[in-house]
Amino acid sequence: MTVAFSPGHITCFFHPVDSEGILKTGSRGVGIRISGGTEVSVDERSDSRIVTSIDGKIVSAPVTENVVSQIAPGRGYDIEFINDLPVSQGFGMSASGAISVALALCHMNDVPLQEAYKFAHIAEVEGGGGLGDVSAISCKGHQPVRVKPGIPPFGEIVDTGIRFERLTLAVLGSKLKTSSVLSDIDVRRRMIGYADAAITEFVANPSKDLLYSHSRSFSRTCGLESSEVESALNLLSEYGNAGMCMLGHSIFTDLGQEEVKEILGEETEVYSCSSTDVMPFIRKV
């Protein structure tokens, strides 16, 4: 058995970019690599089946199957995911899971570990998941900016050096599929219209205040906030900084868990984390 872990990633504002070639396709954006992530255990089977489970429950996992088909076509594996955070809420769990699977399979099949990011990026883009989370996680830094779309060396990611010692994540609604949002042409147009200039401005003079400011303006301008997210951001902004996670019915804030629960209600689903520069790695088992 091989066990691998990858941190997650929050995108704060971004815009998708379609390019010729999947390795150049992705997004430009500003985000935060977070300490919460995905641990994956991979065991080779004697047949060619791919059996994927999350917390012991067998699930359909086309992104995982895509990763396997790239690295070890025709081979069978038992693959178990343990996510620190909910999926489809803008926390980068799909990307962290894809990276962890790719890293474990590269290790098991004597493929250079750095190739794992390429395999994970391809699977994410082809599967309609995140367009930039894999690239952002591949950058060793707390606060990566995707200045050029795609996976390195085609894409370019820079770390601003900003750190977030305390982050609280709050889930405020049901799962949100990235593909369902990005398929809307008007939404994509608004994203590009706002984020293109905002990213350039942020790279020139990065700060936490500017990150939160652009994050809120972006979600408002693009019409991405549900009523629950809008209400929560309005309430939290009276006490601290907060923004919407791209793309999920969720928010990130510099307020503590207890503060968030006191403001939004004790029943609010909250998680605590921080930014991180830990790179995905193979665990010793």
N, C-alpha and C positions, 0 to 999 in steps of 0.2 A: 504493500500500500504506500502511496505517496500522498502527502498532505501539503497543500500550498495555501497561502493567504495573500490577499490584496486589499489595500485600503479602498474606500469609496471616494466619491467626488460629487460636490454640489456645483452646478452651473448657476451663476447669478444673473448674467445677461449674455446673449449670444446671437449669432445668426447662422443659418445653414448655408453651406457652399457645395454646389454640385460641380464636380470637375471631371475631366476625362481620366478614367482610371480610378478604381476604388481606393487605392492607397493615397490618392490626392483629394478624395472626397471627404467631407467632414464638416467642420464648423470653425468659425472664429468666436472666441468667447473668453469670459473672465469667470474663474471659479475658485473653489477651495477643496484641496485634498483633505479628507476627513479620516479620523482614526477608526471609525466604524467601518467594517468591510465584510468580506466573505472568505470563509475557510472552506476549502474543497478537499475531500478525500477521494482518491482515484485508485481502484483496484482492477487489474485486468481479469477478464473472464476467459473461459475456455471456448466460448462461442463468439459470434459477431454482433451480439445484441448490445445496445447502449441503454442501460437502465439508470435513470436519473431520479434522485429523490431530494426533497427539501424537508429537513427535520423528520425523516423517516417516512414521508408520504411520497409515493411515486408520482411523478409529474411528466408532462410533455415538455421538452426543452430543445426546440429547434436550433437555438444559438449554440448550445452545447454540442449538439450533433454536428453542426457545421464545423466547430473547432476540431472535433475528433476526425471528421472526414478530411480535413486539411493535413493533419499531423500523422494520423495513423489509420488511413482508409482500410476498411474491411476488418478492423479489430474491434473487439467487444470490451466494454468497461462498465463497472458499477461506479457511479459518480454520486457522491452525497454532498449537498450544500448546507452550510450553516451560515445564515445571514445575520449580521448584527442589527440590521435595520430592515424595514419593510421594502418590498420590491415595488416598482412602478410608482414611486413617490418622489423621484428626483434626487435620490441619494447615491446613484451610480452603482446600485447592486448588480444590475445586469452586466455592466462592464467589469466590475471587480470579480464577479463570478466567471466571466469569460476569460479574463486574464489568469485567474487561479487555475482553471482547467487547462488552459494552454501551457502554463508554466509547468504544471505537474506532468502533462503528456510530453512536453519537450524533455524534461528530466528523465522520464522513463524510456524515451526513444532516442536518446543521445542526439537531440537537436539543440543547437545553441539557444540558451535560455532567452536571450534578447529577442529572438524571433517570436516569442510568445505574444508580444504586443501587436505584431503584424497580423498574426492569426486571429487574435481577439478582435482587432479593429475590423477585419474583413467580415467576421461573423456578425458583429454588431450592426454594421452598415447594411449588409445583405438581409439581416433579420428585422430591419426597421426599428432598431433600438436607438441608443444614444449615438450621436454623430461625433462627439468630441471627448467623451469621458475616458476612453482608453488612452487617447493622446495625452490628456491632462494627467492621468495617473502615471504615465510613463516618465513624467518630468519629476526629478528629485527636488521638490520644493513644497512649501506649505500652500502657496497661493499662485498657481500657474495661470498664465494667459496664453491662449492659443492665438497667436498673431497671424499664423498662416495655416490653413486647413490641411487635414490629412495626418497620417502617421509619419513621424521622422523616419528617414531624412527628407521626405517630401514636405511634411508639416513642420512648423516651428513653434516651440513652446518656450516661454521665458518665465522665470520665477521672480516675483517682485520683492521677495524677502519679507513680506508681511506675514505675521503669525496671528492666529486666533486661539488664545489660551482656553477660552470657554465658548462653546456653542450649544445652544439648545435647539433641537429639531422638533417640530410639532406637526402631527398628521391631522388634517382637518376635513378630510373627505375620502371618497373611494379612490381606487387606483386610477391613474391617468396614463394612457398609452401614448408614448411620444409620437408614434406614427400617425395617430388620429389628429394630433394638433398640426404637425408639419405638412399634412396633406392639404391643408387649407391655404390656398394661394394668397388670399388677402392677409392672413396672419403672417405668412412668410415675408410678404412685401413690407409689412409694418416692422417686423423684426430687423430686416436689413436696413430700413430707413432710419431706425433708431440706433441699433447696435454698432453699425459700421463706424460712425464717427465717435461714439462713446468709448469703444475699445481703444481707438487711437488716442483719445484724450486721456484715458486711464493709464495707458502704458507710459505716456509722457510724464505723468505726475501721480503715481499710485498712492492711495491711502485708504484706510478702512472707511472713513466717512464718504469718500467718493464712490467706493464699491457699493455701499448700502444705498446711497442716493441714486445711482444709476440703476441698481437692481429694482428699486421701487418704481422709478419712472418708466423703466422698460416694461414691467409687468402691467402697469396701468395703460401705457401707450399702445401696447399690443393686444389689449383686451384679454389677458390670460387669467386674471384673477376671478375665481369663483366668489360668490357672495360671502362664503365662510372665510376664505382667504383674505378678501378685502376687509372684512370686519375685524379679523384678528390683527392684520397689519396696522389698521387704524388705531386699535386699542394699544398694541405694543409700542407703537411709535411715540406714545405719550411718556413712556418710561425708559426706552432704550432704542437700539437699532434693530431693524428686522427687514427681511426680504423674502420673496417667494422662491422656492426651489424649482429649477427648470429641469424637467417638467413634471410637476406633481401637485396634488392638493395638499401642499405642505409648505412650511416656512422655516427659516433659520433666523436666529436672533442671538444677541450677546447677553440677553437676560438669562438668569438661572432657571432651573427647572421649577422650583417652588414659586418663583415670581411669575413664570408663565402660567402655571396652574391657578395661581391666585387671580390673575388678570382674565384668563380665558375660561376658567372653570376647572374644578378638580378632576372631571372626567376626561380632560384633554389628554390625548396620547402623546407623550413627550419622551425624548431620548437625549442623553448628554454625550457630547464628544468634544474634540478639539481638532485643530488643523494638525497635519503631520507631514513629515518628509520621509517617513518610512517607505521603502520600496517594496513591491511584491516579492515574496520569498518562499522558498521550500522549507517547511518545518521538519525537524528531525522527529521521527516516530520510532 
